[in-house]
Amino acid sequence: MRIREALRSASGNDWTEDLVNLGAPGAMSDAGDLVLPDDAGARSLIEAGVSSVLARGHRVIALGGDHSVTYPVMRAVHQVFPRPTILHIDAHADLYDEFEGDRYSHACPFARIMEEGLASRLVQVGIRTLSAHQQQQAARFGVEIIDMRAWTAGMRPLIDGPVYVSMDMDGLDPAFAPGVSHWEPGGLSVREVLGLISSLQGPIVGADVVEFNPARDRTGLTAMVAAKIVKELAGAMLRPGRPAR
């Protein structure tokens, strides 16, 4: 996977900006890939795969794939860390009740998550494609949305307690991350996302970094940005004083 290659790139090292050494024994390991069918059976396999990692006492950062993966990942996380806050960074709210006839589409995961009570709060940052239906869904589920206009005006999330971070790479402006399937100009900078991760005070109980499309990442820039975000998420998970429970 390109994100793994970027993590191992000779242009960087194992240290995060907070001076956490991810190369230290036991700091971060690679659980490998899940082999998934191209049908609904993938969801149960994702949930089982994440559950097996959590059962060994680890926390998970899931990589790649479209945003539909967050729903089965959260079903597994919820069994160990019940109802955390979700910090969702994205251009899109992904709150459709169904999209193109599919209730489990990449445009629907947070509707399913909130319906099942897998999170206590859903805080969305970077949104800039909201529709009337998704506004209704946000009101239905009590979603807290900081769209890009509010972010630019200085609004920031206040999050205490356990948090799960779901990072859609198109939450970033395409200038920083062109290797995504859905370009949406006017987004966050890399530094703004890293600052948001660093600002989280509670324990990060899990995360995903999704919607990277290597076919559109001609220079490898987006893979490097994704790897940087993975590093800082892992470092934030390991910072002293942040127990998982």
ZAMARGU-4260 file (C-alpha; in steps of 0.2 Angstrom, whole numbers, plus 5000, padded with zeros to 4 digits):
<rodrens>
0) 5000/5000/5000 | 5006/5017/4996 | 5003/5024/5013 | 5014/5011/5021 | 5028/5015/5008
5) 5027/5033/5012 | 5028/5029/5031 | 5044/5019/5027 | 5051/5033/5016 | 5069/5037/5018
10) 5064/5055/5018 | 5057/5054/5035 | 5060/5045/5052 | 5050/5037/5065 | 5048/5052/5077
15) 5032/5062/5078 | 5031/5081/5080 | 5028/5078/5099 | 5044/5067/5100 | 5035/5051/5101
20) 5046/5037/5094 | 5035/5026/5083 | 5050/5015/5080 | 5052/5010/5098 | 5048/4992/5103
25) 5029/4990/5104 | 5025/5007/5099 | 5017/5004/5082 | 5015/4988/5072 | 5006/4983/5055
30) 4992/4971/5057 | 4992/4968/5038 | 4978/4968/5025 | 4961/4961/5025 | 4956/4952/5010
35) 4938/4957/5006 | 4925/4952/4994 | 4917/4965/4983 | 4900/4963/4991 | 4891/4966/5008
40) 4901/4952/5016 | 4916/4964/5017 | 4907/4973/5032 | 4907/4958/5043 | 4925/4954/5039
45) 4931/4971/5043 | 4922/4971/5059 | 4929/4954/5064 | 4947/4959/5058 | 4946/4975/5069
50) 4939/4965/5084 | 4954/4953/5083 | 4966/4967/5084 | 4957/4976/5098 | 4956/4959/5108
55) 4975/4959/5108 | 4975/4975/5118 | 4979/4986/5103 | 4971/5001/5096 | 4967/5003/5077
60) 4971/5015/5063 | 4962/5008/5048 | 4969/5014/5031 | 4963/5015/5014 | 4946/5011/5006
65) 4931/5022/5004 | 4922/5029/5019 | 4909/5015/5021 | 4923/5005/5031 | 4920/5017/5046
70) 4904/5009/5050 | 4910/4991/5053 | 4926/4998/5061 | 4915/5008/5073 | 4905/4992/5077
75) 4921/4984/5083 | 4927/4999/5092 | 4911/5001/5101 | 4912/4984/5109 | 4928/4989/5118
80) 4926/5008/5119 | 4907/5011/5121 | 4900/5027/5112 | 4915/5038/5110 | 4914/5055/5102
85) 4918/5054/5084 | 4929/5068/5076 | 4925/5067/5057 | 4936/5077/5045 | 4928/5078/5028
90) 4922/5088/5014 | 4906/5078/5014 | 4894/5074/5029 | 4891/5056/5024 | 4874/5056/5032
95) 4863/5051/5018 | 4850/5038/5023 | 4853/5029/5007 | 4864/5034/4992 | 4861/5027/4974
100) 4850/5013/4982 | 4863/5008/4995 | 4861/5011/5014 | 4879/5006/5017 | 4887/5017/5004
105) 4902/5028/5007 | 4890/5042/5008 | 4880/5034/5022 | 4891/5027/5036 | 4888/5041/5049
110) 4869/5038/5047 | 4871/5020/5051 | 4883/5024/5066 | 4871/5036/5074 | 4856/5025/5071
115) 4864/5011/5081 | 4871/5022/5095 | 4889/5018/5092 | 4894/5036/5096 | 4889/5048/5110
120) 4893/5063/5099 | 4897/5066/5080 | 4908/5082/5077 | 4911/5085/5059 | 4924/5097/5053
125) 4928/5104/5035 | 4911/5101/5028 | 4907/5110/5012 | 4895/5100/5002 | 4880/5099/5013
130) 4863/5096/5005 | 4845/5099/5012 | 4843/5080/5016 | 4859/5079/5025 | 4855/5095/5035
135) 4839/5086/5041 | 4849/5070/5045 | 4861/5081/5055 | 4847/5088/5065 | 4839/5071/5067
140) 4855/5064/5075 | 4861/5080/5084 | 4877/5081/5073 | 4888/5096/5077 | 4895/5103/5060
145) 4909/5115/5059 | 4908/5119/5040 | 4923/5128/5031 | 4914/5145/5033 | 4913/5142/5052
150) 4931/5135/5053 | 4937/5151/5043 | 4928/5162/5055 | 4937/5154/5070 | 4925/5140/5076
155) 4934/5125/5084 | 4927/5109/5091 | 4927/5106/5110 | 4930/5088/5113 | 4933/5079/5130
160) 4934/5061/5134 | 4937/5046/5122 | 4937/5051/5104 | 4938/5041/5087 | 4945/5051/5073
165) 4939/5048/5055 | 4950/5057/5042 | 4943/5057/5024 | 4958/5064/5014 | 4946/5075/5004
170) 4943/5085/5020 | 4960/5093/5014 | 4960/5105/5000 | 4965/5097/4984 | 4980/5107/4983
175) 4987/5097/4998 | 4979/5080/4993 | 4975/5078/4975 | 4975/5059/4976 | 4956/5057/4981
180) 4941/5052/4971 | 4931/5068/4974 | 4940/5084/4973 | 4931/5098/4983 | 4941/5115/4983
185) 4941/5126/4998 | 4946/5113/5011 | 4958/5112/5026 | 4977/5113/5025 | 4988/5099/5032
190) 4994/5110/5046 | 4976/5113/5051 | 4972/5095/5052 | 4988/5091/5062 | 4984/5105/5074
195) 4966/5098/5076 | 4973/5081/5080 | 4986/5088/5092 | 4973/5098/5101 | 4963/5083/5107
200) 4964/5081/5125 | 4955/5064/5128 | 4962/5047/5123 | 4961/5043/5105 | 4953/5025/5105
205) 4954/5022/5086 | 4955/5031/5069 | 4954/5028/5051 | 4962/5037/5036 | 4951/5034/5021
210) 4947/5039/5003 | 4965/5039/4997 | 4965/5035/4978 | 4982/5030/4972 | 4976/5031/4954
215) 4974/5050/4956 | 4990/5052/4966 | 5002/5054/4952 | 5016/5062/4962 | 5014/5052/4978
220) 5010/5068/4987 | 4994/5062/4995 | 5002/5046/5001 | 5015/5056/5010 | 5001/5068/5018
225) 4991/5052/5023 | 5007/5045/5031 | 5010/5061/5040 | 4993/5061/5047 | 4994/5042/5052
230) 5011/5046/5061 | 5003/5060/5071 | 4987/5050/5075 | 4998/5036/5082 | 5009/5048/5091
235) 4994/5056/5099 | 4987/5039/5104 | 5004/5036/5113 | 5007/5052/5122 | 5009/5051/5141
240) 4994/5054/5151 | 4982/5048/5138 | 4976/5031/5144 | 4964/5022/5132 | 4951/5019/5145
</rodrens>
